[in-house]
Amino acid sequence: MDGLEATRRLAAGAGGGGPRIVILTTFDLDDYVYEALRAGASGFLLKDVRRGDLLAAVDAAAAGDALLAPSVTRRLIEAFA
C-alpha cells in the first residue's frame, strides 16, 4: 500500500481522535497534495526538507495544526487567490 492509502486507513479507523499524519514524499504534484489532505494528512513535506522544518511539522500536527511545504503552500495560494 502507498502512503495515501495508509493515511486513509489510519484516519478513517481512528474516528476523530486518531493519529496526526505528516506525509513525507518525493511527489511534488498538486493532485498528490490534494489527495493527501483529503485522506486526512495534517502535513505534507518533501523529502528534501530541513530537519528543523520536519520537526516543526511534527510539532504542528501534534498540536492539532497543519504544516505544508513552502512550495506547496505557494501553489495552493496561487490556485485559490
DRENLUM-420451 format. One record per residue (C-alpha): residue number from 1; y, x, z. Coordinates in nm, 2 decimals. Example, Ala and Ser with C-alpha at 12.3 -4.5 7.8 and 13.67 -1.06 7.14 Angstrom:
BEGIN
<atom i="1" v="-0.45" u="1.23" w="0.78"/>
<atom i="2" v="-0.11" u="1.37" w="0.71"/>
// end
This chain:
BEGIN
<atom i="1" v="0.00" u="0.00" w="0.00"/>
<atom i="2" v="0.35" u="0.12" w="-0.06"/>
<atom i="3" v="0.65" u="0.13" w="0.18"/>
<atom i="4" v="0.78" u="-0.21" w="0.06"/>
<atom i="5" v="0.46" u="-0.39" w="0.13"/>
<atom i="6" v="0.42" u="-0.21" w="0.47"/>
<atom i="7" v="0.78" u="-0.32" w="0.56"/>
<atom i="8" v="0.70" u="-0.68" w="0.46"/>
<atom i="9" v="0.39" u="-0.69" w="0.67"/>
<atom i="10" v="0.54" u="-0.53" w="0.97"/>
<atom i="11" v="0.85" u="-0.75" w="0.96"/>
<atom i="12" v="0.65" u="-1.07" w="0.89"/>
<atom i="13" v="0.39" u="-1.02" w="1.16"/>
<atom i="14" v="0.65" u="-0.95" w="1.43"/>
<atom i="15" v="0.84" u="-1.27" w="1.42"/>
<atom i="16" v="1.20" u="-1.19" w="1.52"/>
<atom i="17" v="1.14" u="-0.92" w="1.77"/>
<atom i="18" v="0.93" u="-0.67" w="1.58"/>
<atom i="19" v="0.99" u="-0.31" w="1.49"/>
<atom i="20" v="1.30" u="-0.19" w="1.31"/>
<atom i="21" v="1.22" u="-0.02" w="0.99"/>
<atom i="22" v="1.41" u="0.26" w="0.82"/>
<atom i="23" v="1.29" u="0.33" w="0.46"/>
<atom i="24" v="1.29" u="0.70" w="0.37"/>
<atom i="25" v="1.23" u="0.74" w="0.00"/>
<atom i="26" v="1.29" u="0.92" w="-0.33"/>
<atom i="27" v="1.35" u="0.60" w="-0.51"/>
<atom i="28" v="1.73" u="0.56" w="-0.56"/>
<atom i="29" v="1.70" u="0.24" w="-0.75"/>
<atom i="30" v="1.91" u="-0.07" w="-0.68"/>
<atom i="31" v="1.61" u="-0.30" w="-0.72"/>
<atom i="32" v="1.41" u="-0.10" w="-0.46"/>
<atom i="33" v="1.70" u="-0.11" w="-0.22"/>
<atom i="34" v="1.74" u="-0.49" w="-0.26"/>
<atom i="35" v="1.36" u="-0.54" w="-0.22"/>
<atom i="36" v="1.36" u="-0.32" w="0.09"/>
<atom i="37" v="1.64" u="-0.52" w="0.25"/>
<atom i="38" v="1.47" u="-0.85" w="0.16"/>
<atom i="39" v="1.15" u="-0.72" w="0.31"/>
<atom i="40" v="1.32" u="-0.66" w="0.65"/>
<atom i="41" v="1.43" u="-0.30" w="0.64"/>
<atom i="42" v="1.71" u="-0.20" w="0.88"/>
<atom i="43" v="1.79" u="0.12" w="0.70"/>
<atom i="44" v="1.75" u="0.28" w="0.36"/>
<atom i="45" v="1.78" u="0.65" w="0.32"/>
<atom i="46" v="1.69" u="0.91" w="0.05"/>
<atom i="47" v="1.46" u="1.20" w="0.14"/>
<atom i="48" v="1.74" u="1.45" w="0.09"/>
<atom i="49" v="1.92" u="1.30" w="0.40"/>
<atom i="50" v="2.05" u="1.54" w="0.65"/>
<atom i="51" v="1.88" u="1.54" w="0.99"/>
<atom i="52" v="2.18" u="1.41" w="1.17"/>
<atom i="53" v="2.21" u="1.12" w="0.93"/>
<atom i="54" v="1.84" u="1.04" w="0.97"/>
<atom i="55" v="1.88" u="1.04" w="1.35"/>
<atom i="56" v="2.19" u="0.81" w="1.32"/>
<atom i="57" v="1.99" u="0.57" w="1.11"/>
<atom i="58" v="1.71" u="0.55" w="1.36"/>
<atom i="59" v="1.96" u="0.50" w="1.65"/>
<atom i="60" v="2.14" u="0.23" w="1.45"/>
<atom i="61" v="1.82" u="0.05" w="1.37"/>
<atom i="62" v="1.71" u="0.07" w="1.74"/>
<atom i="63" v="2.04" u="-0.08" w="1.84"/>
<atom i="64" v="1.99" u="-0.37" w="1.60"/>
<atom i="65" v="2.23" u="-0.24" w="1.34"/>
<atom i="66" v="2.17" u="-0.11" w="0.99"/>
<atom i="67" v="2.25" u="0.21" w="0.80"/>
<atom i="68" v="2.22" u="0.28" w="0.43"/>
<atom i="69" v="2.25" u="0.60" w="0.23"/>
<atom i="70" v="2.62" u="0.65" w="0.13"/>
<atom i="71" v="2.53" u="0.64" w="-0.24"/>
<atom i="72" v="2.36" u="0.31" w="-0.18"/>
<atom i="73" v="2.65" u="0.17" w="0.02"/>
<atom i="74" v="2.89" u="0.27" w="-0.26"/>
<atom i="75" v="2.68" u="0.09" w="-0.52"/>
<atom i="76" v="2.65" u="-0.22" w="-0.31"/>
<atom i="77" v="3.02" u="-0.23" w="-0.26"/>
<atom i="78" v="3.08" u="-0.19" w="-0.63"/>
<atom i="79" v="2.83" u="-0.46" w="-0.71"/>
<atom i="80" v="2.98" u="-0.72" w="-0.47"/>
<atom i="81" v="3.35" u="-0.63" w="-0.48"/>
// end
